[in-house]
Amino acid sequence: MDPGQSRPDPGAPDLEVLTEEEYQKIMIFFTNFIQQLGETLKLRQQVIATATTFLKRFYARNSLQCIDPLLLAPTSVFLSSKVEEFGVISNSRLISTYQSVGV
């Protein structure tokens, strides 16, 4: 790609279906969902913030239609706990917490 050439916006398909306000509300919803998961799992706030950053960065480059945010949210919590060296969250504990927090 040439330096002067602009990159296509991967989130553009989302904005064809959703308004900017609706898109922001979806991001806020999943940010709160990650916060609830983290608090229920008793994670440090830094781990929760990293998970939120992972989710937002992913969707800054990819469409919401690419991967279901309900799958990406717990995945980002799991990954951030490893990156921040918090300790391993077992899959069964994460799944049961996911189901108890529920959406």
N, C-alpha and C positions, 0 to 999 in steps of 0.2 A: 504494500500500500504506500502511495506517495505521501510525503509529509504534509502536503497541502490538501490532501483528500480527506474529507471528513468520514468518520466511522459511522456506519448505520446504527441507529438506536435500537438495541435488541428489545427494549421495553415498549417499543412503538406498537406492536400488536395489542398489548394490554390497553394502551391509551385509545385504541380504535374502538374498544368494547367498553372501557370504563372511563369515567371522568377522572381528572387529576385528584379531586377530592375523594372519590370512591377508592382510588388506588392508595391514597394516604391512609384512609380508614382501615383498609385491609392490612397495611403494614403495621399500623398501631395495634390492631387486633392480635396479630401474630407476635408482636413484641410483648404484649401483655401475656399472651399464652406462654411464651418462653419464660417470662418472669414467674408465672405461677408454677410452671414445671420446676424451675430452679429453687424456688422457695419451698416447695413440697419435698424436693430431694435434699434440702438443706445445703445448697451449694453457695459458695462465696459469690458476692455481687460481681466480682471481676470475671468469674466464669460465665455468669449470666450475661454480662455486657459483651463478652467475646462471642457468645452464641448469637446474640442479637446482631452484632456486626457481621458475622458470617452470613446470616440470613439476608440482611440488607444488601451486602456486597454481591451475593449470588443473584438476587433479583434485580440488581442494578445492571447486570450483564445478561440476564436471561429473563424470559417471559414467565409469568405466573402459570401459563399453560404447560411449560416445560416439565416442571416437577411440582407435585402437590405440596403446598406449604405445610399441610398437616403431617407430611412425612419428613419434610426438611427441618421443621422446628425441633423435634426430638433428636434428629441426626446432628444438628448443629450444637445442641446441648451436650450430646455424647462426645463430639469432636472437641468442643471447647474445654471440657473437663480433662481431656488428655493433653491438649496443648498447654493449658495453664497448670499442668502437673498437679491437679487436685486429687487425683486417684481415679481408679476405674469404677465406673457405674455399671453394674451388671445389666445385661439386656433385660432380664426378667423384672428387675426393679424399675428400670426405665419404662418398660411397657405397662406395668401395673400402675405406675404413677401417671402415665399418659392417659390410661383409661379412667383413672379416678378423677383427674382434672377435667377430662372430657370437654368436648367442644359442642 
